Amino acid sequence: MPKVRMGVIGLGYVALRSVIPAMSAHSDIDIIVFYDIDGDKCRKYAEEFNCRSSKTIDDFFENEIDVVYISTPTGTHFDLAMKAAEKGIHILCEKSMTGSYDETQKLVEFCKAKKVAILEGFMYQHHTQHAYVRDIISEGVIGDVIHLYASFGFPPLPEDNFRFNKALGGGALLDAGAYTVHFCRNFFEQEPVSIKSVIHYNDKGLDIHGNVIMDFENNRSASMVYGFNNFYQNSYIVWGTKGKLTLVRAFSLPKDFASTLTIETHGEKTELAMAPCDHFAKEIDYLINNLYNESEVNRWYDDALAQALTLSKIINNGECNED
């Protein structure tokens, strides 16, 4: 079977530190071409990874590639992904897929029409620690799950960081908050029946903190806290009728980092070190193995749409605004 020919748009920190090395190490991938708005940077890393560099985005799409990895600010994703889909190129797009439900809906429908697979890049879900948590829960250790609590946020970033640029799709919800929302939706394997949110904006109209409560019916709920410019948080708690689980470093962690899982039941408390895992490499492997799996690709479409709809409802405190 021929190798999958990959192209990369956007040579930011995550792409260079984690995703491109995972692609380079994969036996079924051949990295073909890079594009970045910083031409010198693009040429430097193209030489390092032994691939071509493109001077323009149009030149990039003239290359024969099977899959494009889009690792640019959220506000640029829609146009780039539409260009890829028009060329029949499959897509791995960093979260959040677009800046609105309307854009995500248009993009997914276009990909369906073009028979193009598109996967929203929530790498955390491929870490083996989450499967371990599910196994503990399935064994009944903490009883029936009644509530999830997820938090993700970071200390102050430079003011010129793209996350603070509304025109580029910045904001805490589309960045940090998206992880917490995705986790809760997928943990319960259904969509929330009601959503309430409190969002704080800075003087430029950019959301910087948020708190969300979701009802998943049957005595199950979730609360999420996310934001910029705060004490670092990256964890979740699963609260059950007989105990609770706390996972520290849940959403973003180095491949050699061992998270701590704390299990608490009546009168007992156990701390376990989770096995390190390169969740980016796992994500890339999952993508390559399922590019032509119709049922999985359809699930990617559905998940992206449901995620975007939920984010829209959070922005509008329970109402969906398709703009």
N, C-alpha and C positions, 0 to 999 in steps of 0.2 A: 504494500500500500504506500503511495507516495506521501511525502511529508506535507504537513499543512503549512502553507506559506503565510507568514504573519507580517503585518505592517503595524507600526506604532505611531500614533499622533499624540504628542505631548510628552516631553522628557522631564517631568517633575520628580520630586523626591521619591514618591511611592513607586513610580514606574522604574526609576533607575535603581532604587535600593532593593525592591522586592519582585516586581512583576517581570521585568525584562530578564533578570538572572534566572527566574523560574522557567521562562520560555526558552532561554538559551540552553538550559540543562535538560530540556525535554527531548527525548529521542525522536518524537514524531513531529517536531516543529523546525522549520527553517525560517529564521528571521530575515526578511527581504529588505525592508526599507524603514527609515525613520523620517518623521517631520516634526519640527518645532519652530516656533516663531523666532527663536534665537538661532540664527544660522550657524554661528561658530560652535555653539553647544551641540547642535545637531551633527555637524561634521565630526566633531571630536568623538562623540559616543558611537556614531556609525562606524568609525574606524576601529574603536575598541571592540564592538560586537560584530565586526566584519560584515557590514551590510551597507546599503546605499543610503545617502542622505538626499532629501528633496528640498529644493529651494522654495517651492510653492506648494500649496495644497493640491492644486490641479496636477502638478507634476507627480505628486505622491500617488494620486489615484490612477495614473497611467501605468503604474507598476502592476504586474500580475500577482495579486495576493488573494488568498482565500478568506482570511480573517483580519479585521482591523481591531486593534486595542485603542480605545479613545480614553486618554488620560489627561483631559484638559478641564478647565473650570466648567461647572454645570451649565452656565448660560450659553456655552458654545456647542453643547452636545447635539442638540436637535439638528442644526444645519449640517454638521459633520456626519452624523449617522444617516441622515437622509441622502447625502452624497454617496455614502458607502452602499446603502440599500439600492440606490439607483443603478449602481455598478454590479449588483448581485453579490456583494461582499458581506460575509457574516460579521457580526459585531459583538465584541465584549466592551461594554460601556461602563465606566466607573459610575458609582452612585453619586448623586441622584441622576436618574436617566435623563430627565429634562427639568426645566424650571416650573412646569405646570402640568395639570392633568390633561388639558387640551393638547399640548404638544406631545405628551406621551401617547395619547390616544391616536393622534395622527401618525406618529412614527410607527407604532406597533401595527396599525392597520396597513401602512405602506409596506412594512417588512413582510407581513403576511401575504400581501398581494405579489410581492417579488420573491416569495419563498426564501426569505433571508432570516436566519436565526439571529436573535438579539438577546443577550444575557446581561442583566444589570449586576454590576460587580460588587456584591456583598460577600467579600471573601471570608468574613468571620464564620459564616455558617458551615464552612468546610473543615473547621478545626475539630479534631477528634474529641476535645474536651466536652463539647456540647452533646455528642453521642453518649458519652459517659454519664453526663447529667441525666439524660433521658432514661438510660438504663437504671439508674438509682431510683428515679421516679416510678418507672414501670414495675419495679420490685416492691413498691408500696412503702418504702422507707419513710416517706414524709406524708403518707396518706393521699387524700384527694387535693389536687392543687386548687387553691381558691384565689391566689393573687400573685402577679408578677410585678416586680419593681426593677426598672432598668435606668441607669444613669450613665451619661457620657458627656464629657465637657473638658475643656482645656484652659490652662493659664493664658494670659495675654499674648497675642501674636503681634508681629509688626503691623503697623497701620496700613502699609501698602500690600498686605497679604490679600490675595484674590477673594478670600472668604469674607472680606469686609467690603467687597465691591458688588453692589446690587445689580449693576448692569451685566456682571459676569455670573449671575446666579448665586451670589453669596448669601449668607444668612445661616444661623445656627440649625434651623430645622432641616434644610436640605443637606447639611453637612453632618454634624454630630447626631442630631435628632433622628435622622433617617435610620440609623442603625438600631436605635431603641425601638422605633416603630416596627421595623422589619422583624426584629426578634420576637416581639410580642405577637404579631400577626401569625408568624410561622410556628411559634411554640404551640399556640392553641389550634392551629390548622383551620382557622376560619377568620372571617372578617368581623370587626366589632359592630355591634348593633347600635351603639351610641358613643359619641365622643364629646368630651368637654376639654377646653384648653384655655390656658392663660399664657399669653405671649408678651414679652417685653421688647420694645424697640428702642434703638438709639436715636439721636437727633437727626440722623440721615434717613430714617425710616427702615432701617435694617434690623431684622429680628436677631437678638443676641442671647436671649434666654427663653425657655419655655417649660411648661408643665402640662402634661396631658393625662387624662383619665379615660380609659376605654372600658366599656361593658361588653363582655363576651358571652353573656347569658349563663344560666345554670350555676349561679353563685360563683362565677369566675370573672375577674376583672384585672386590669393592669394599669400601672401608673408609670410615667416616664418623665425624667427630668434631664434637660440637656442645655448646653450653652457655651458661650465664649467668655473669656476674661474671668475665670473662676478657678477654684481649687480643682486639680485634676481628678476626674472620676471616670471609671471605665469598668462597670460591674453590673451584675444583676442578682436579684434575690428571688427565689421561688418559694413561696409560702404555702404550706399545706396544712391539712387538718391534724397531722401528727408531728410536724416538724418543719424545718426550712433548710434550704440550700443557699449558700452564698458563694458566687464565683467572682473572684477578683481578677481583673484584666480579662474582660470577656470579649471585647470587640476588636481591639487592635493590639497586637503584641509581636515582638520579634520571634523569629522561628525557633530560637534556642531558649525561649523564656518558658518557665514552668509556672503556670498559674496555681493559685491555692483555692481548693474547694472546701468549704466548711459545711459540715453536716450537723445539724442540731435537732435532737429529738428530746423527749421528756427526760431530763436528768443526764443527758449525754451530749458530748460535743467532740467531733472528730475533724481533724484537718488533714487533707490529702493533697499531695503535689500532683498536678496533672502532667501528663507527658507532653513535652514540647512538640510543636507541629508547625510546619510551614504551610499556613492556610492559603497563601497565594499560590504555591505550587500545586496544592490540592485543587484549587479553583481552576487553574489552567488545565490540569489533567481531566477534571470533570467536563470542562468546556470541549476539549478535543474529543473526548469519548462520546459526547452526546450531540455533536453538531448536526448529525443526520438522523437523530432519534426523534421522530415526529411527535411522540407523546411528551417527551421532555421539552422540546422546543415550544410546544403549545403551552406547557406549564410556565415556561419563561415569559411568554406573552402575557398570560393571565396574571402572573405575580407582579410584573411591572405595572400593569394597569391598576391592579388592586392597591399596590403601594402608592402610586401617584394619586389615586382617589382618596386614600386615607390621609395623605399629606395635605391635600386640598381641603378636606374637612377640618383638619386641625387648624389650618390657617384661618378658616372661617368659622371656627368654634362649632363644628357639627354640621355645617352646610357645605355642599360641594359647589365651588365656583369653578367652572371649566376654563376660566381665563387665567 
